[in-house]
Amino acid sequence: MQIFNGPFHSKLNTFSAGNFSDRTSKKRLSSLLFLGLAVAVASVSLSGCGGLTASKTASGTPSASAGTISVSPGSVAFGSVTVGSPATTKLALANSSSNPVVISALTMTGSAFTVSGAGTLPATVAANSTLNLNVQFAPTAAGSATGQLTIADNSLSNASVTVALTGTGVAATTTPPPASGTATLSVNSTSVAFGNVPVGTKATQSLTLSSTGTAAVTVSSATASGTGFTVSGATFPLNLNAGQTATLSLQFAPTATGSDTGKLTIASNSSTGSSTAVALSGAAVPLSVALSWSAPSGDTISGYNIYRATGSSSSFQKLNSSVNAPVSFSDATVAANTSYQYYVTSIDSSGAESVPSNTATVAVP
C-alpha cells in the first residue's frame, strides 16, 4: 500500500488492462476508482491493477497522510491569581497542513490547572483550521503552582506536545476595595454558523468574551438552546478584569438531517445589558461516500457493479441492484465510526464481468 499527502480531491492515477475479446476468461478492469466522503472528511483513490494510493486520516491512528500541528503559546504563565477567582487563557492548536490531525488525549498535571474546549475525544482538527483550548488556573490556596498539559495526537512532526503551566495563588483580601469604573462585556460575534455537519459527527467553533470596560465584569452563566448545540470552556461565575478575555467552545452535534437553529444566552453584569444573545445555526447532512472512476478503453461496457465490505471483513456485498451505467456511485448507507472497503467490476456488452479492481478502505468518522 502506498500512501501520499494531498488535498481532498487528490490527483488520480490512471492505468490500463486487458479487454473482453477473450470470453473464456475474465480480464482485469481498466478503470480508476476514487472514493471520498461526500462531506469532505476523507478521500481514497483506487487503481485497477496497481497498488492502493490513499490520502486519508483514520481517527486516532497515525498515518503517513496525517497533518502537522503547532501549539501557541508554548507555555502559559498566569501570574498572580486571587484564590477563588479562576483565570482562563486560550491555547491555540493550529493545523496549517492540508490533512487533518486527530487529538487523542489531553493529560493535565497540577491540581490547580484544568483544560476544556475540545469536546469529546478524539477530536479532529481539520486541515488549515485551529482548535482553541481553554486552560484555567484556579488556585485553592496562596502560593506558587506548576503543571503541564500533554497533547497526544497523530501529527507526523510530533506524537505529543507539552505546554508548561505556572501561576501564583494570592489570598483574597477580607474587605475588597469598591470597584470603580464601568464593567462592560463584549463578544467577538453575535452569530455563529457551523455550516454543513454530517449526522453522527460534531463541529466546534469558538466565541471570545472580552472585558472592554474600566472595571471587572462578572459572567454568571452561558446557556445554549436548540437541538444539537452545547457550550463549554468556562466555569461560572467567571470574573474578567478589564482587558482580560476568555474563550467559550460551541459545539454542534446533529442527530438527524435538516437545518437547526439555536441561541447562546450569556448573563453578566455588563453595562450594556444583563443578557447577551448569540445566534447559532447549522445544517445536518447525511454521511455518504462518493465513488467515481474512468471507463476502460477499448471495450464496450454496459455498466459496473460496486462491492463493499465492512471493517476488515472479506465478505463483500454488491451495493447496486442493477448494473450501474454511470462511472460514479454514491453510497448513502454508511454509518459513523465505521470503516469500509470498496472495489468495482465492469460488465461488457455480453454480460461478462471483469475481475475486481484493487480494494480501498475509507474510515467514516
C-alpha positions, 0 to 999 in steps of 0.5 A, spaced: 500 500 500 502 506 498 500 512 501 501 520 499 499 527 502 494 531 498 488 535 498 481 532 498 480 531 491 487 528 490 490 527 483 488 520 480 492 515 477 490 512 471 492 505 468 490 500 463 488 492 462 486 487 458 479 487 454 473 482 453 475 479 446 477 473 450 470 470 453 473 464 456 476 468 461 475 474 465 480 480 464 482 485 469 478 492 469 481 498 466 478 503 470 480 508 476 476 508 482 476 514 487 472 514 493 471 520 498 466 522 503 461 526 500 462 531 506 469 532 505 472 528 511 476 523 507 478 521 500 481 514 497 483 513 490 483 506 487 487 503 481 485 497 477 491 493 477 496 497 481 497 498 488 492 502 493 494 510 493 490 513 499 490 520 502 486 519 508 486 520 516 483 514 520 481 517 527 486 516 532 491 512 528 497 515 525 498 515 518 503 517 513 497 522 510 496 525 517 497 533 518 502 537 522 500 541 528 503 547 532 501 549 539 501 557 541 503 559 546 508 554 548 507 555 555 502 559 559 504 563 565 498 566 569 501 570 574 498 572 580 491 569 581 486 571 587 484 564 590 477 563 588 477 567 582 479 562 576 483 565 570 482 562 563 487 563 557 486 560 550 491 555 547 491 555 540 492 548 536 493 550 529 493 545 523 496 549 517 497 542 513 492 540 508 490 533 512 487 533 518 490 531 525 486 527 530 487 529 538 487 523 542 488 525 549 489 531 553 493 529 560 493 535 565 498 535 571 497 540 577 491 540 581 490 547 580 490 547 572 484 544 568 483 544 560 476 544 556 474 546 549 475 540 545 469 536 546 469 529 546 475 525 544 478 524 539 477 530 536 479 532 529 482 538 527 481 539 520 486 541 515 488 549 515 483 550 521 485 551 529 482 548 535 482 553 541 483 550 548 481 553 554 486 552 560 484 555 567 488 556 573 484 556 579 488 556 585 485 553 592 490 556 596 496 562 596 502 560 593 506 558 587 503 552 582 506 548 576 503 543 571 503 541 564 498 539 559 500 533 554 497 533 547 497 526 544 495 526 537 497 523 530 501 529 527 507 526 523 512 532 526 510 530 533 506 524 537 505 529 543 506 536 545 507 539 552 505 546 554 508 548 561 503 551 566 505 556 572 501 561 576 501 564 583 495 563 588 494 570 592 489 570 598 483 574 597 483 580 601 477 580 607 474 587 605 475 588 597 476 595 595 469 598 591 470 597 584 470 603 580 469 604 573 464 601 568 464 593 567 462 592 560 462 585 556 463 584 549 463 578 544 467 577 538 460 575 534 453 575 535 452 569 530 455 563 529 454 558 523 457 551 523 455 550 516 454 543 513 455 537 519 454 530 517 449 526 522 453 522 527 459 527 527 460 534 531 463 541 529 466 546 534 467 553 533 469 558 538 466 565 541 471 570 545 468 574 551 472 580 552 472 585 558 472 592 554 470 596 560 474 600 566 472 595 571 471 587 572 465 584 569 462 578 572 459 572 567 454 568 571 452 563 566 452 561 558 446 557 556 445 554 549 438 552 546 436 548 540 437 541 538 444 539 537 448 545 540 452 545 547 457 550 550 463 549 554 470 552 556 468 556 562 466 555 569 461 560 572 461 565 575 467 567 571 470 574 573 474 578 567 478 584 569 478 589 564 482 587 558 482 580 560 478 575 555 476 568 555 474 563 550 467 559 550 467 552 545 460 551 541 459 545 539 454 542 534 452 535 534 446 533 529 442 527 530 438 527 524 438 531 517 435 538 516 437 545 518 437 547 526 437 553 529 439 555 536 441 561 541 447 562 546 444 566 552 450 569 556 448 573 563 453 578 566 453 584 569 455 588 563 453 595 562 450 594 556 445 589 558 444 583 563 443 578 557 447 577 551 444 573 545 448 569 540 445 566 534 447 559 532 445 555 526 447 549 522 445 544 517 445 536 518 447 532 512 447 525 511 454 521 511 455 518 504 461 516 500 462 518 493 465 513 488 467 515 481 472 512 476 474 512 468 471 507 463 476 502 460 478 503 453 477 499 448 471 495 450 464 496 450 461 496 457 454 496 459 455 498 466 459 496 473 457 493 479 460 496 486 462 491 492 463 493 499 465 490 505 465 492 512 471 493 517 476 488 515 471 483 513 472 479 506 465 478 505 463 483 500 456 485 498 454 488 491 451 495 493 447 496 486 441 492 484 442 493 477 448 494 473 450 501 474 451 505 467 454 511 470 462 511 472 460 514 479 456 511 485 454 514 491 453 510 497 448 513 502 448 507 507 454 508 511 454 509 518 459 513 523 465 510 526 465 505 521 470 503 516 469 500 509 472 497 503 470 498 496 472 495 489 468 495 482 467 490 476 465 492 469 460 488 465 461 488 457 456 488 452 455 480 453 454 480 460 461 478 462 464 481 468 471 483 469 475 481 475 475 486 481 479 492 481 484 493 487 480 494 494 480 501 498 478 502 505 475 509 507 474 510 515 467 514 516 468 518 522 
